[in-house]
Amino acid sequence: MTGRVIDPQEAVDYLLATAPRYAAAKAKRVQLEEFRKSKKAILMQQSDGKTIADREAFAYSHADYIELLNGLESAVEAEELFRWKMKAAELQVEIWRSQEASNRAE
């Protein structure tokens, strides 16, 4: 252990400050996941392909669809970053709680 003093209130304040950003990142990810289905359907309708497979290939290879996937990647990355930072803050509170219990036992 580093011997660093953990301020549980600081960790809780961080959780409260980060929660809206996490929620926004998650909402963006879910919105993009759902829009991906709509985008595929729109692109398939724009295709001149004769078969479903031709139209799907057109949609999946279209620049707009690839751009959407890149946006989805960024949204997932942001969501996961906030989730793990919040998890770390929760763990700081747990570590502090354990340290306090150990101090009382001494």
Phi and psi restraints in degrees (value plus and minus 20) as a CYANA .aco file:
   2 THR   PHI    -106.2   -66.2
   2 THR   PSI     -35.3     4.7
   3 GLY   PHI      58.5    98.5
   3 GLY   PSI     -13.1    26.9
   4 ARG   PHI     -88.2   -48.2
   4 ARG   PSI     116.9   156.9
   5 VAL   PHI     -99.6   -59.6
   5 VAL   PSI     109.0   149.0
   6 ILE   PHI    -119.9   -79.9
   6 ILE   PSI     108.0   148.0
   7 ASP   PHI    -119.1   -79.1
   7 ASP   PSI      85.6   125.6
   8 PRO   PHI     -84.2   -44.2
   8 PRO   PSI     -52.1   -12.1
   9 GLN   PHI     -86.1   -46.1
   9 GLN   PSI     -56.6   -16.6
  10 GLU   PHI     -82.9   -42.9
  10 GLU   PSI     -61.3   -21.3
  11 ALA   PHI     -85.6   -45.6
  11 ALA   PSI     -62.3   -22.3
  12 VAL   PHI     -86.7   -46.7
  12 VAL   PSI     -61.4   -21.4
  13 ASP   PHI     -80.2   -40.2
  13 ASP   PSI     -59.9   -19.9
  14 TYR   PHI     -82.2   -42.2
  14 TYR   PSI     -64.0   -24.0
  15 LEU   PHI     -79.4   -39.4
  15 LEU   PSI     -64.6   -24.6
  16 LEU   PHI     -85.8   -45.8
  16 LEU   PSI     -56.8   -16.8
  17 ALA   PHI     -94.2   -54.2
  17 ALA   PSI     -52.5   -12.5
  18 THR   PHI    -106.7   -66.7
  18 THR   PSI     -44.7    -4.7
  19 ALA   PHI     -74.0   -34.0
  19 ALA   PSI     -65.5   -25.5
  20 PRO   PHI     -84.5   -44.5
  20 PRO   PSI     -55.0   -15.0
  21 ARG   PHI     -88.5   -48.5
  21 ARG   PSI     -59.1   -19.1
  22 TYR   PHI     -83.7   -43.7
  22 TYR   PSI     -64.9   -24.9
  23 ALA   PHI     -81.5   -41.5
  23 ALA   PSI     -62.0   -22.0
  24 ALA   PHI     -85.0   -45.0
  24 ALA   PSI     -60.6   -20.6
  25 ALA   PHI     -85.3   -45.3
  25 ALA   PSI     -61.0   -21.0
  26 LYS   PHI     -87.6   -47.6
  26 LYS   PSI     -61.5   -21.5
  27 ALA   PHI     -80.9   -40.9
  27 ALA   PSI     -61.2   -21.2
  28 LYS   PHI     -83.4   -43.4
  28 LYS   PSI     -63.1   -23.1
  29 ARG   PHI     -81.4   -41.4
  29 ARG   PSI     -66.4   -26.4
  30 VAL   PHI     -84.5   -44.5
  30 VAL   PSI     -61.9   -21.9
  31 GLN   PHI     -80.4   -40.4
  31 GLN   PSI     -64.1   -24.1
  32 LEU   PHI     -86.9   -46.9
  32 LEU   PSI     -58.1   -18.1
  33 GLU   PHI     -81.7   -41.7
  33 GLU   PSI     -61.9   -21.9
  34 GLU   PHI     -93.2   -53.2
  34 GLU   PSI     -59.5   -19.5
  35 PHE   PHI     -85.7   -45.7
  35 PHE   PSI     -49.2    -9.2
  36 ARG   PHI     -75.2   -35.2
  36 ARG   PSI     -59.6   -19.6
  37 LYS   PHI     -86.1   -46.1
  37 LYS   PSI     -63.5   -23.5
  38 SER   PHI     -84.4   -44.4
  38 SER   PSI     -63.5   -23.5
  39 LYS   PHI     -80.8   -40.8
  39 LYS   PSI     -61.7   -21.7
  40 LYS   PHI     -80.8   -40.8
  40 LYS   PSI     -65.1   -25.1
  41 ALA   PHI     -83.6   -43.6
  41 ALA   PSI     -62.3   -22.3
  42 ILE   PHI     -81.9   -41.9
  42 ILE   PSI     -66.2   -26.2
  43 LEU   PHI     -86.9   -46.9
  43 LEU   PSI     -57.2   -17.2
  44 MET   PHI     -83.5   -43.5
  44 MET   PSI     -56.4   -16.4
  45 GLN   PHI     -87.6   -47.6
  45 GLN   PSI     -50.6   -10.6
  46 GLN   PHI     -97.1   -57.1
  46 GLN   PSI     -36.2     3.8
  47 SER   PHI     -93.3   -53.3
  47 SER   PSI     128.5   168.5
  48 ASP   PHI    -115.4   -75.4
  48 ASP   PSI     -13.3    26.7
  49 GLY   PHI     -80.2   -40.2
  49 GLY   PSI     128.5   168.5
  50 LYS   PHI    -103.8   -63.8
  50 LYS   PSI     -52.6   -12.6
  51 THR   PHI    -132.6   -92.6
  51 THR   PSI     144.9   184.9
  52 ILE   PHI     -79.5   -39.5
  52 ILE   PSI     -62.0   -22.0
  53 ALA   PHI     -81.2   -41.2
  53 ALA   PSI     -60.4   -20.4
  54 ASP   PHI     -82.4   -42.4
  54 ASP   PSI     -63.7   -23.7
  55 ARG   PHI     -88.6   -48.6
  55 ARG   PSI     -58.6   -18.6
  56 GLU   PHI     -84.3   -44.3
  56 GLU   PSI     -63.8   -23.8
  57 ALA   PHI     -79.9   -39.9
  57 ALA   PSI     -60.6   -20.6
  58 PHE   PHI     -81.6   -41.6
  58 PHE   PSI     -68.0   -28.0
  59 ALA   PHI     -83.1   -43.1
  59 ALA   PSI     -67.8   -27.8
  60 TYR   PHI     -86.8   -46.8
  60 TYR   PSI     -47.0    -7.0
  61 SER   PHI    -115.9   -75.9
  61 SER   PSI     -22.9    17.1
  62 HIS   PHI     -89.1   -49.1
  62 HIS   PSI     122.3   162.3
  63 ALA   PHI     -79.0   -39.0
  63 ALA   PSI     -56.8   -16.8
  64 ASP   PHI     -84.6   -44.6
  64 ASP   PSI     -58.6   -18.6
  65 TYR   PHI     -88.6   -48.6
  65 TYR   PSI     -61.9   -21.9
  66 ILE   PHI     -84.6   -44.6
  66 ILE   PSI     -59.4   -19.4
  67 GLU   PHI     -82.0   -42.0
  67 GLU   PSI     -61.2   -21.2
  68 LEU   PHI     -81.6   -41.6
  68 LEU   PSI     -62.1   -22.1
  69 LEU   PHI     -83.3   -43.3
  69 LEU   PSI     -57.6   -17.6
  70 ASN   PHI     -85.2   -45.2
  70 ASN   PSI     -58.4   -18.4
  71 GLY   PHI     -84.9   -44.9
  71 GLY   PSI     -58.9   -18.9
  72 LEU   PHI     -83.8   -43.8
  72 LEU   PSI     -60.9   -20.9
  73 GLU   PHI     -79.2   -39.2
  73 GLU   PSI     -65.7   -25.7
  74 SER   PHI     -84.1   -44.1
  74 SER   PSI     -59.7   -19.7
  75 ALA   PHI     -85.6   -45.6
  75 ALA   PSI     -61.5   -21.5
  76 VAL   PHI     -85.5   -45.5
  76 VAL   PSI     -61.6   -21.6
  77 GLU   PHI     -80.6   -40.6
  77 GLU   PSI     -65.4   -25.4
  78 ALA   PHI     -83.6   -43.6
  78 ALA   PSI     -64.9   -24.9
  79 GLU   PHI     -80.5   -40.5
  79 GLU   PSI     -66.5   -26.5
  80 GLU   PHI     -86.3   -46.3
  80 GLU   PSI     -57.4   -17.4
  81 LEU   PHI     -79.5   -39.5
  81 LEU   PSI     -69.5   -29.5
  82 PHE   PHI     -85.4   -45.4
  82 PHE   PSI     -58.9   -18.9
  83 ARG   PHI     -81.8   -41.8
  83 ARG   PSI     -65.6   -25.6
  84 TRP   PHI     -94.1   -54.1
  84 TRP   PSI     -51.4   -11.4
  85 LYS   PHI     -86.9   -46.9
  85 LYS   PSI     -58.6   -18.6
  86 MET   PHI     -87.7   -47.7
  86 MET   PSI     -58.6   -18.6
  87 LYS   PHI     -82.2   -42.2
  87 LYS   PSI     -60.6   -20.6
  88 ALA   PHI     -83.2   -43.2
  88 ALA   PSI     -60.3   -20.3
  89 ALA   PHI     -84.7   -44.7
  89 ALA   PSI     -60.0   -20.0
  90 GLU   PHI     -81.9   -41.9
  90 GLU   PSI     -60.8   -20.8
  91 LEU   PHI     -85.9   -45.9
  91 LEU   PSI     -54.0   -14.0
  92 GLN   PHI     -81.9   -41.9
  92 GLN   PSI     -61.0   -21.0
  93 VAL   PHI     -83.7   -43.7
  93 VAL   PSI     -61.8   -21.8
  94 GLU   PHI     -84.8   -44.8
  94 GLU   PSI     -61.0   -21.0
  95 ILE   PHI     -82.8   -42.8
  95 ILE   PSI     -65.0   -25.0
  96 TRP   PHI     -79.3   -39.3
  96 TRP   PSI     -63.7   -23.7
  97 ARG   PHI     -81.3   -41.3
  97 ARG   PSI     -62.4   -22.4
  98 SER   PHI     -85.2   -45.2
  98 SER   PSI     -61.6   -21.6
  99 GLN   PHI     -83.3   -43.3
  99 GLN   PSI     -61.7   -21.7
 100 GLU   PHI     -84.8   -44.8
 100 GLU   PSI     -59.0   -19.0
 101 ALA   PHI     -84.5   -44.5
 101 ALA   PSI     -61.2   -21.2
 102 SER   PHI     -85.0   -45.0
 102 SER   PSI     -59.9   -19.9
 103 ASN   PHI     -83.9   -43.9
 103 ASN   PSI     -59.3   -19.3
 104 ARG   PHI     -87.7   -47.7
 104 ARG   PSI     -54.4   -14.4
 105 ALA   PHI     -90.1   -50.1
 105 ALA   PSI     -47.8    -7.8
